[in-house]
Structure formats: structure tokens, C-alpha cells
Amino acid sequence: MKYNFDEPVDRSRNFSAKYDECARKFGREGLIPMWIADMDLKTAQPIMDAMEERNKQGIFGYTTRPASYYEAVCRWQKDRNGYDFDKSLAAFALGVIPAICTIVREFTEPGQEVMYFTPVYSEFHDSVVNSGRTPLTVSLKEQDGYYEIDYEAFEEAAKRRPGLLIMCNPHNPVGRSWTREELEKVGDICVRYQIPIISDEIHSDLMLYGHRHTVMAGVSGEIADITITCTSATKTFNLAGLQAATLFFPNHEMKDRYEKFWFGMDVHRNNCFSLVAVETAFREGGEWLEQLLDYLEGNIDYTWDYLKKNIPEIHFLKPESTYLLWLDCRELGLSGDELQTFMVQDAGLALNDGRGFGPEGGGYMRMNIACPRATIERALGQLKAAVDRKMGR
């Protein structure tokens, strides 16, 4: 079927964190919320149909997970990413971040260093410090908006023998889809220094402009032996509120260690709706996803052209994956809190402050473009008016 992503969706009764928490986070009402990473776009019709059918049953008791659930996850990974995960090594998680927090706590010691590349999704930092561990960060190298891994700096950090590397693959917020060669270099260093890897691959289905995702565990057998892969349908199909993710462990000992923590709190089942939604997404969601990716590319291209023509002081490199734009706003000449204040008070936009992703993010803003085109048009119009006032145009 043909999906209409231009259709506006009223989220006023949706209990949406993006909308309902916006004024509290940004300090004023009436902003266009383009911050938290979920979509203002309806999910695939087969998912909605399956959930409606489940709802009609009228009983929402404790839910068991059939074998078909992980079979659907594994089949999707094999068909889409070319990697055949062992479903016996799959484990349930409420989400990728809860899973990462658990792995940090259960697989490292208090005070131990945990490594990740910056700028990066801020919850990586939180998962480390909130667990009483120590962040060990390695800055990505940036050239004209294109980010690469500094392997020399990475290996120097690896010599400190941190307890884990948390790898964002693809990378949020800079939009890189790491190549096989890049992942191999990272993985080989981790093998050399015996550093286990958490590979956060939640954005792996959101590949743009012909780029293909490489599963970290699929690079080599040695790398697979030290890698925990984190996946989910929630980012792909806009199901984050259903709270379900899948982890793939390299061996049963590590899986059992992880599950012991959650089984101890009796948290190991899907809720009745996430069970249906995730399996349906991976079995029947491909057509919707392909149309979504075309729409996201159109939104990115529109934003690219608009900024180039109307707001040349703000620019970005088109992402290879994700629906998040890493806007370089440094030519506005605003420092510290001034840029965030400008976006909120002058442009009326709720964007993520780049500093939240690490010190390298100063002067940047992250914009979520997974919304109807009309929202982007309105947001860019407000941004242009604010920049024109500032620049005296």
C-alpha cells in the first residue's frame, strides 16, 4: 500500500514525551519539537492491524514469548544486513539503553573505565557515570562535517584496558554508517587489548542514500566473540513506547549473566502489545520502511537546499543513516548558552544542544526531521526569520 507521510498527526492526546515534556525542558510553550528521537509519522498498517486484533481479544495477561518472535528478529537481520544471528543467544530488553546500563553494571567493576567515541548520544555517558564507572572518551576526527575514527588516539586509550567499548553503529548524532574496514580496525584493537564491545545498532535499519549497514559481530569471528549486539524495532518502526529490544550475546555464559540480573526482578517478558508489534514489524514492515526511507531522504534534501539558499550560516553533511541532522551553527557566532537560547527564544524551535553529546558538540544542534514536510517547512521558516533578524537582513 501507499503511505502518506505528509498526513499531520495530532499528538495532543498521545501522551508524547516529545510534546508534553517540551515546555518543561526548554522553558517555554509553543515550540516546534524536533528533539527527542521518535517520529511524528504513523507506523506501518500491518502493525496497527495486528495490535487492533490483539486488543479485540480483551485479555491482557502475562505474555509468553513464542519461538517465532526471535525467529522473526533473526530473519530480518539476515535478510536486511546479511548476518545470521544465533537465536539461542538472543535476550529480551526493555530498550537498548536499559540494556547498556545493565551490561555496564554487570560486566565492569565500580570505578572502571568504559570507552566510547564523542560526540555521541548522551545516554552513553549517563549509563557509565550513573553506574559509578569512569568515562574514557575518544574524540572523532571531523573534516568539513565528515567524521572519522582517530585510530591512533583510540589505541592509546585502549592500552588502558577499559572494561568495555560502547560503539554507536550507525553513529548518533553525526550520521555515519561505519564501513566494514572501519569496524574491523576498531574490533581488531579491542581483540588485541581484550576489550568487550557493546554494539548499539538501533539505527541500523535507517540507512540512507544507498548506504548499507555492517553488523559489528559480522566483521570477523574474533570480533564476534567479544561483541554484544543491541537491536530493536522501536527506532525503525516508531514503537519506542512499547519498550522492547533484542540483544545477541557471543556466548551463553554472558547471556546468562545478563539475564540473571533481570530475572531477579522478574523483568523478562514482552508486554502483550510489543510482542505482536515487533514480530509483525519484522515480518511485514519492509514495504513501509522502504517508503519511509524515501520520505526521510526527501526531508533531508529539502532541508539541505533550504539552508543553502536561505540560511548559509547553518549547514550540515547529509547523514548516511538516521533521521537526525547534525547542524553546524558556528557561523552564527553564538557561544555557550547563546545558541540554545537563540533557537528557543528567537526561532521557536526545540532542538538538542550539541554540547549534550560531548564537548565537541559546541556550536552544533541536532534536528529530528522524521515528521511531515509541512513541519519542516514551518520550522525552517521560523529559523530563517530569526537568523535574518540577527544578521540584519
N, C-alpha and C positions, 0 to 999 in steps of 0.2 A: 504494500500500500504506500501511497504518497503521504508523507508527513508535512504538516505546515508549522514550521518553527517560527514563523512570523506571528503566529497567534499569541496575543497577550494572555498572560495567566495572572489572575488576581490572587495574590498570596496573603491578603489581609486576614484571612481566616485559616491560614496554613500553618500557624504557629512556627513560622520560619525564623531561625536564628539570624539569618542574613538581614531580615527586615525588622523583626521585633526587638532585636538587641542593638540595632544600628545607632539609635539616638543615645543610648547609654554609653556605647563605645566611643562615639565620635563627638558627643556633646551638643548635638542639635537635631531638630526634626527636619524632615523634608529633603533629605539627601537621596541621591540615586545610589543604591547599594551595589557596589561592584567589588566587594572584598572577599568574603568567605567563599571557598571553592565548592559551591554547588551550582546547579543550573536553574535558570528561570525558564526551562523548557520541559514539556511533558515527556515522560518516559515512553518506552515502546508499548504499542497497543496490546501485544500478546501478554506482556507483564501485567498490565492493568486488568485484562480479561481474566487471567489466571487468579489474580488476587480477588477479583469480584466473585469468581466462582467459589473460591475458598471462603470468602465472607458469607456467602449464602448458606454454608453448612451450619453456621450459627453456634458452633462449639470451638472454643479457642483454648483448649487444654494444653498440657505438657506435650511437646512436639518431639518426635523421634526423627532422626535423620536417615533416610534410606540410602542405599548404596548408589543409587542413581544421581544423588546430589554431587558427590565428589567425582563421579564419572563424567558429569557434565562439565565441571570445572576443568578436569584434565583434558577432555576432548577439545574444549575451547582453546586451551593453551597449545595443544599440539597443532590444531588447525590454523590458529592465528599466528603463533610465534615459533612453531616448528620444534617445540621441546616436549618430550613425553615424560611428565612427572609421574612418580610412583604414588598412586592414591593411598597406599598403606602408610605413607609418610605425611599425609595431609592432616592438619589440625584446624579446629574452629577458633575464630577470634571474634570479639565484638567489633573490632576495627583494627586497621593497621597500626595506628598509634598506640592503643592499649596493648597490642601485641609487642610492639617495640619496647614500651615501658616495662613489660613483663620480662622480656628477654634480657634487657639491661640489668634488671634487678636479680634475675635468677642465674645469669651466666657470667656476671662480673662480681667483683668484691667492692665493698664500700671504699670510696676514695680512688678507685682505679680509673685510669683514663679511658675514655671512649672517643673514637675519632670520627670526624665527618668533614665534608667539604663545604665551604661557605662562599657566597651566600646560599642559604638553604632554608627550607621550611622550618619555622621557628620551634615547632614541637620536637624536633630532634634535640635541640638544646634543652628544652624543658624535660624531656624524658631522661636526660643524663643528670642534670642538676637536681631534679626532684627526687631522684633515686640516691642522692648522696655520692654520685660519681663525678669525675672531673672531665670537662670538655677538652678535647685535643683537636683543634681546628686547623685545616689546611685551606688556604685561600685558592680559589680557582683563578687562573690567569685570564684576563679579558683583553681582547684586541678588537676595537671597533664594534663592540657589542657581542662578539663571539667569545664564548667561554671554553677554556680547555683545562685539563688537569695538569698541575705542576708536579710532574713525577719525581723530580729531584727533592722538592720540599716534602712530598708525600713519603718518600722512602726515608728521609731523615726523621720524620715523625714516627714512621713505622718501627724504626730502630728502638723506640721507647717501649715497644711491646704493649700497646694498649689492649684492653680486654676485648674490644670489638671495633669494627668499622661499620658505620651505618651509611649505606650507599643509596642515594636517591637516583633511581634508574627507571624512567627518564627523570630529568632533574627539574625540580620546582624550587625557585621561580624562574630560572634562566632559560628553560625550554629546550635544553639539549637532550637529544637522543644519543646516548653514548654508543659509539661504534664497537664492534667486536674487538678490534685492535686496542681501543682504549680500555675496555673492560678486562682484556687479557693482561695488559700491563698492570692494572690495579690488582687483579686477582693473583697474579704471579708474585707480586710483592707481599701480599697477605699470606700466601702459601709459604714464602721464604721465611717470614717472621712469625708464622703460626698465629695469625690474627683472624678469628672468625668474622664472617661478613653477614650483616643483615641487608638484604637487597629489597628495598621498598619499591615495588613495581606496580603501584596502584594506578599510575597514569599510563601504563603500557599499551592500553587499547586506544589511546587518544593520539595516534600517530598521524602527522600532517605532511602534506606535500610529498608523498611518496616515500617517506622515511619508514624504516622497519625496526621493530623492537628486537633487541637481543637480550635473551634471558641470561642473567649472570651465571647461573648454575649450568647453562648450556655451553659455556665457553670451553671448558675442559673438565675432565674427571677430577683432577686435583682441586680445582676451584669449587666444583660441585660438592666435594667432600667437606668444605668448610662454610658453605653458604646456606642460610635460611632465607627462603623466598617468601615475600609478603605480597599477596594478591587480593583483589576484591572486585566485585561487580559494581560497587557503590559509586565510585567516581565515574565509571563508564556510562552507567545507565541512570544516574541521578537517584540513587537509592540510599544515600548516606543515613537517612533517618531510620532505616531498618536495621542498621548495625550488624553487619555480617562480613567477615573476611576469611580468607583461607591462607594458612601458612603451609609451606612444604619444607620439611626438615631433611638434613642429609642422612640421618640415621635414626633408629628407633630410640636410642638412649637419649638423644637430645629432645626428641618429640615427647617422650615420657616425662622428662624433667620439666618441660614447659607445661604439659597437661596436668601434672601433679599440682601445680600452683592453682590452676583454675578449677580443677575437680575438687580441690579442698574448699572452695567457696560455692560449689555446686553450680558453676557457670560453664556450661559446655554444650548447651543446646541452642539451636536456632529458635527464634520465635516463629509462630506458625506462618506469618506472612513473609518473613525473609527467606524461609525455606522454599516457598513457592516462587517468590520473585527471582531469587538468584538462579535457581535451576532453569526457570523459563527464560531468563535473560541469556544465559549461555547456550541454550538450545534454539531459541527463536529470535534473538535480538540482533542478529547480524545485519539484516536489511535496514533496520532503524539506525544502527551505528554508522553504516556507510553514508546514509543521508545526513546524519548529524555532522560527520567529519567534513563533508562538502559545505555544510552551512557554516561551521566554525571557520573554515578557510575563507569563506566569503566575508565573514565578520572581521577577520584579521586583515584581509586585503582592503576592505573599506576603511578600517582604522588607519592602516598604513598610508593609503592615498590621502585621506583627510588631513592627517598630521603633516604630511609632506607639503601639501598645498596651503594649509591654513595655519598650522602651528609648528613651524620648522624648529622651534626651540626644544620641542619634545620629540623623541624618536625612539625606535626600538628595532631589534633584529627579529624578523619573523621566527616564531618558535618552531622547532622541529616536532614538538609534541606539546600536549596540554592545551587548555583554553585560557591560559594566563599570559598576559603581556607584561614584560619587564621594561617599564617605561623609563628612559633616561631623561631626567628633567633638569640636569645640572646646568644647562644653558639658561635656565630661568634666573640663576644667580641667587637662589634661596638656600639658606643653610639651616641645619639643625631642625628645630620645630617649625621653621617658617614655611617649608614646603607643605607639610601636613596641614598647617593652618590655612594656607592658600587654597589647597584642594577642598577643604571642608567649608571654610567661610566664604571664599570668593567664587569657587567653581561649583559648590554644592554637590560634591562627589565624595563617596565613602570608598576610598581605595586603601590598600595595605601599604603602610610606610615601609620603604625598603630597608630601613635600619632594623626592623624586626627580624630580618633574615641574616643579620650579621653586620659588622661594621663596614663591610664592602658595599652595603646597600644604601649608604648615604647619598641622597640626590636622586634616588630611584623610587618609583611607585609600582605596585603590582595591580593590574587591572584584569578583572574577570569579564571576558566577552561572551560567555555562554548564556546568551539572553537574546530576545528578539532584536532584530536590526533596529527597530524604532527606538529601543532603549539606548543603543549605542549612538544613534544619531542625536538624541536629546542630550546625552552626556557630553559628547564632543562639541555640540553647540554651546553648552554652558562653559566648557573648558576654554573654547576659543574666545568667548566673550570676556572671560576672566583674564586670559593672557593678553588679549588686546588692550584691556584697561591698564594692565600692569606695564605693558610696553609702550603705551601711549599711541596706539594705532587707531 
